Amino acid sequence: MDVCIRVPDEVSQKIQAQWSDLSRSALEALAIEAYRAEILTEAEVQLMLSFASRWDTDRFLKGVQAYLDYTGEDLDRDISAIRDFRAQ
């Protein structure tokens, strides 16, 4: 999908002075916010931003402080699942 946004010239000049690739910056911002809102998964962020690996995606998300919402209960559940699997 192609998305077009209109930005006043005086504002766009200021933004482009900081971000030379405005299209990429906007795409990254969209991916970050969609991930934080739990709309996109990490795999979908990887696909959207054409990262080569899961590790590149993870590094990117950590760099912008977009962390997975992973609670202590999630950890306990995962540990229990691993133990159950090992017991088989």
HELIX and SHEET records of a PDB file:
HELIX    1   1 ASP A    9  GLN A   18  1                                  10    
HELIX    2   2 LEU A   22  ARG A   36  1                                  15    
HELIX    3   3 GLU A   42  LEU A   49  1                                   8    
HELIX    4   4 ARG A   54  GLY A   63  1                                  10    
HELIX    5   5 GLY A   72  ALA A   87  1                                  16    
END                                                                             
